[in-house]
Amino acid sequence: MDGKLTVPEGGFWPAPEIPQPNIYPMEWRVETDKLAAIYEKSKRVVWNPADLPWDDLRPGDFTPEQRLGIMYWFAVLANFDASGPAVFARATIHAFEQHEEDPVRKCFFSITRDEMNHEECCQRTIAKLWPGGPLDWRPETDLEKAAHNNIGWLYHNGGRYWQGYNTAVRKYSLAVLFTSFMMGEMAASTLFRGMATGTEHPVFDEMFKKIGRDESRHLQICMTILENEWPGLTEDVKGQITKQLRAGFVFLSMILWEPPDGFWDLPPYFLPNHRVLMDHARDAGLGVLSFEEQAENWKVAIARVRAIVERWGIAFPAIPELDISGVEVTMIDPEDIIPVF
């Protein structure tokens, strides 16, 4: 080797254009310092679900019905939290493909990591109290059969929404996607704040507080991004956001309250049995709020979301189930829902 550069006659040849969407060319553009700061904070507050005092969660401290009720509640939660890592991992890839600024991609990654922790909490609790749950066990009593069947129907619906999300992530703009994410994070922070206040068990108290702090940080990420995305929205995009807000209420009510009629694909006995199982979880001291308390919590979360979106001229949908007035939204196709939590 003579150590000399080779410079072709006429100059270097331009590299071919890279087909888009694509993660290349790599770049680390920073436009929103606040997002970069949130990402740095996320690295400092990482926690490990394995460090929770799991030895204090003893199956013998609960009746079989209470253990089943707790397992059922976490199985319902897992329909949302266990989808979180995949939802935000897909969104992370999408952010790379769309060449969003570096802090947006990193914040998506941080949410993905947090959601994996939340899924692990569902996994560990169920394994501790009901081995084989949510579905890999043989029910014996009528109560067990009801729980097993309800969970099967619930996950059937989750599968429908996942297929829709795979389409939506490429179909909708960041403004629409993040409004849906914001709705989910507002709901989640409200839920876990209420659960932490109501639970009688130290393992769940610590778990819910940590998850609640994560969800509050996720909400901060969503709001920071939306502050960049909402100015200058077209009326068409505003209409899409209104529709997604209604869809978010419908989707999230399964864990925050009760599923509205006429949308979830469920058998007629699902809701009565759901209420019985939730009563057993409540009786176990898990911290499940009453029907009225859940409704009030939902109203508080919705009022916060409404105040935010209406400042940007976005119409809020009617939520007749909670006596909330607004724009009427026609029946929503499951494939148009962006499932988040």
FENKA-V405554 format. One record per pair of residues at least 6 apart in sequence whose C-alpha atoms are under 8 Angstrom apart, sorted by sequence separation. I is the first residue (numbers start at 1). GAP is how many residues later the second one is. D is the distance in whole Angstrom. If there is no record, write none. Layout:
I | GAP | D
I | GAP | D
//
This chain:
18 | 6 | 7
30 | 6 | 8
126 | 6 | 8
127 | 6 | 7
131 | 6 | 8
139 | 6 | 5
199 | 6 | 6
253 | 6 | 5
282 | 6 | 5
309 | 6 | 7
310 | 6 | 7
318 | 6 | 6
319 | 6 | 6
18 | 7 | 8
126 | 7 | 6
252 | 7 | 8
253 | 7 | 7
281 | 7 | 7
282 | 7 | 7
309 | 7 | 7
318 | 7 | 5
319 | 7 | 7
59 | 8 | 7
126 | 8 | 7
169 | 8 | 7
196 | 8 | 7
197 | 8 | 8
251 | 8 | 7
317 | 8 | 7
318 | 8 | 4
95 | 9 | 7
96 | 9 | 6
139 | 9 | 7
196 | 9 | 5
250 | 9 | 7
317 | 9 | 5
318 | 9 | 5
95 | 10 | 6
195 | 10 | 8
196 | 10 | 8
250 | 10 | 6
278 | 10 | 8
306 | 10 | 6
316 | 10 | 5
317 | 10 | 4
318 | 10 | 5
315 | 11 | 7
316 | 11 | 6
317 | 11 | 6
318 | 11 | 7
196 | 12 | 5
315 | 12 | 7
317 | 12 | 6
92 | 13 | 6
135 | 13 | 6
195 | 13 | 7
196 | 13 | 6
250 | 13 | 8
258 | 13 | 8
92 | 14 | 8
134 | 14 | 7
193 | 15 | 7
92 | 16 | 5
135 | 16 | 7
192 | 16 | 5
193 | 16 | 7
91 | 17 | 7
92 | 17 | 6
134 | 17 | 7
135 | 17 | 7
192 | 17 | 7
89 | 19 | 7
192 | 19 | 7
193 | 19 | 6
88 | 20 | 6
89 | 20 | 7
192 | 20 | 5
88 | 21 | 7
190 | 22 | 8
88 | 23 | 7
89 | 23 | 6
189 | 23 | 5
299 | 23 | 7
88 | 24 | 5
188 | 24 | 7
189 | 24 | 7
87 | 25 | 8
85 | 26 | 8
86 | 26 | 8
189 | 26 | 5
85 | 27 | 5
188 | 27 | 6
189 | 27 | 6
295 | 27 | 7
84 | 28 | 7
85 | 28 | 7
186 | 29 | 8
85 | 30 | 5
185 | 30 | 6
186 | 30 | 8
84 | 31 | 5
85 | 31 | 5
185 | 31 | 7
84 | 32 | 7
82 | 33 | 7
185 | 33 | 6
186 | 33 | 6
81 | 34 | 6
82 | 34 | 7
185 | 34 | 5
257 | 34 | 7
84 | 35 | 8
82 | 36 | 8
81 | 37 | 6
82 | 37 | 5
182 | 37 | 6
257 | 37 | 5
81 | 38 | 5
256 | 38 | 6
257 | 38 | 6
182 | 40 | 6
78 | 41 | 7
181 | 41 | 7
182 | 41 | 7
257 | 41 | 8
256 | 42 | 7
179 | 43 | 8
78 | 44 | 6
178 | 44 | 6
77 | 45 | 7
75 | 47 | 7
178 | 47 | 8
179 | 47 | 7
74 | 48 | 6
178 | 48 | 7
74 | 51 | 8
75 | 51 | 8
175 | 51 | 6
74 | 52 | 7
71 | 54 | 7
175 | 54 | 5
71 | 55 | 5
174 | 55 | 7
175 | 55 | 6
70 | 56 | 8
71 | 58 | 7
75 | 58 | 8
70 | 59 | 8
71 | 59 | 6
75 | 59 | 6
68 | 61 | 8
176 | 61 | 7
180 | 61 | 8
260 | 61 | 7
67 | 62 | 6
68 | 62 | 7
71 | 62 | 7
72 | 62 | 7
179 | 62 | 7
183 | 62 | 7
67 | 63 | 7
71 | 63 | 7
39 | 64 | 7
176 | 64 | 7
180 | 64 | 6
184 | 64 | 7
176 | 65 | 5
179 | 65 | 8
180 | 65 | 7
183 | 65 | 7
187 | 65 | 8
191 | 65 | 7
175 | 66 | 8
179 | 66 | 8
36 | 67 | 5
39 | 67 | 7
43 | 67 | 8
35 | 68 | 6
39 | 68 | 6
42 | 68 | 7
46 | 68 | 8
49 | 68 | 6
176 | 68 | 8
180 | 68 | 7
184 | 68 | 7
263 | 68 | 8
35 | 69 | 7
38 | 69 | 8
48 | 69 | 7
59 | 69 | 7
187 | 69 | 7
263 | 69 | 8
23 | 70 | 8
31 | 70 | 7
33 | 70 | 8
58 | 70 | 8
59 | 70 | 5
30 | 71 | 6
32 | 71 | 7
36 | 71 | 8
39 | 71 | 7
49 | 71 | 7
57 | 71 | 8
58 | 71 | 8
245 | 71 | 7
246 | 71 | 6
27 | 72 | 8
29 | 72 | 5
30 | 72 | 6
35 | 72 | 7
49 | 72 | 6
242 | 72 | 7
245 | 72 | 7
246 | 72 | 8
23 | 73 | 5
24 | 73 | 8
28 | 73 | 7
29 | 73 | 5
30 | 73 | 6
241 | 73 | 7
242 | 73 | 6
246 | 73 | 7
22 | 74 | 7
23 | 74 | 4
28 | 74 | 5
242 | 74 | 6
243 | 74 | 7
22 | 75 | 4
23 | 75 | 8
27 | 75 | 8
72 | 75 | 7
76 | 75 | 7
79 | 75 | 7
94 | 75 | 7
238 | 75 | 8
239 | 75 | 8
242 | 75 | 6
21 | 76 | 5
22 | 76 | 7
23 | 76 | 7
68 | 76 | 7
75 | 76 | 7
79 | 76 | 6
94 | 76 | 8
238 | 76 | 6
239 | 76 | 8
20 | 77 | 7
21 | 77 | 6
238 | 77 | 7
76 | 78 | 7
87 | 78 | 8
91 | 78 | 7
68 | 79 | 8
72 | 79 | 8
79 | 79 | 6
90 | 79 | 8
231 | 81 | 7
204 | 82 | 7
230 | 82 | 7
246 | 83 | 7
201 | 84 | 7
200 | 85 | 5
201 | 85 | 7
247 | 85 | 7
121 | 86 | 8
199 | 86 | 6
200 | 86 | 6
243 | 86 | 6
198 | 87 | 8
199 | 87 | 5
200 | 87 | 7
242 | 87 | 8
198 | 88 | 7
199 | 88 | 4
251 | 88 | 7
198 | 89 | 4
199 | 89 | 7
243 | 89 | 8
248 | 89 | 7
252 | 89 | 8
197 | 90 | 7
198 | 90 | 7
247 | 90 | 6
248 | 90 | 8
195 | 91 | 8
196 | 91 | 7
198 | 91 | 7
247 | 91 | 8
248 | 91 | 7
195 | 92 | 5
118 | 93 | 7
194 | 93 | 8
195 | 93 | 6
244 | 93 | 7
195 | 94 | 7
244 | 94 | 7
194 | 95 | 7
114 | 100 | 7
194 | 103 | 8
191 | 106 | 8
111 | 107 | 7
157 | 107 | 7
190 | 107 | 7
157 | 108 | 7
190 | 108 | 8
187 | 111 | 7
190 | 111 | 7
153 | 112 | 8
154 | 112 | 8
153 | 113 | 6
107 | 114 | 7
187 | 114 | 6
186 | 115 | 6
186 | 119 | 7
150 | 120 | 6
104 | 121 | 8
183 | 122 | 7
150 | 123 | 8
150 | 124 | 7
147 | 126 | 8
146 | 127 | 7
147 | 127 | 8
147 | 130 | 7
56 | 146 | 8
57 | 146 | 7
56 | 147 | 7
54 | 149 | 7
53 | 150 | 6
52 | 151 | 6
188 | 153 | 6
52 | 154 | 7
187 | 154 | 8
52 | 155 | 7
184 | 156 | 6
185 | 156 | 6
184 | 157 | 4
49 | 158 | 8
180 | 158 | 7
180 | 159 | 8
181 | 159 | 6
180 | 160 | 7
181 | 160 | 7
177 | 161 | 7
168 | 167 | 8
167 | 168 | 8
168 | 168 | 7
168 | 169 | 8
169 | 169 | 8
164 | 170 | 6
165 | 170 | 7
168 | 170 | 7
164 | 171 | 4
165 | 171 | 7
163 | 172 | 7
164 | 172 | 6
165 | 172 | 7
161 | 173 | 6
164 | 173 | 6
165 | 173 | 5
160 | 174 | 7
161 | 174 | 6
164 | 174 | 7
165 | 174 | 7
160 | 175 | 7
161 | 176 | 6
161 | 177 | 7
162 | 177 | 7
76 | 178 | 8
77 | 178 | 6
161 | 178 | 6
38 | 179 | 8
76 | 179 | 7
38 | 183 | 7
35 | 186 | 7
35 | 189 | 7
34 | 190 | 7
35 | 190 | 8
73 | 204 | 8
72 | 205 | 7
73 | 205 | 7
72 | 206 | 8
69 | 208 | 5
73 | 208 | 7
68 | 209 | 8
69 | 209 | 6
72 | 209 | 8
69 | 210 | 7
70 | 210 | 7
69 | 211 | 5
70 | 211 | 5
68 | 212 | 8
69 | 212 | 4
68 | 213 | 8
69 | 213 | 8
66 | 214 | 5
67 | 214 | 7
70 | 214 | 7
65 | 215 | 6
66 | 215 | 6
69 | 215 | 8
70 | 216 | 7
66 | 217 | 7
67 | 217 | 8
66 | 218 | 5
62 | 222 | 7
87 | 252 | 8
87 | 253 | 7
84 | 256 | 7
83 | 257 | 8
84 | 257 | 7
80 | 259 | 8
80 | 260 | 7
81 | 260 | 6
80 | 261 | 6
//
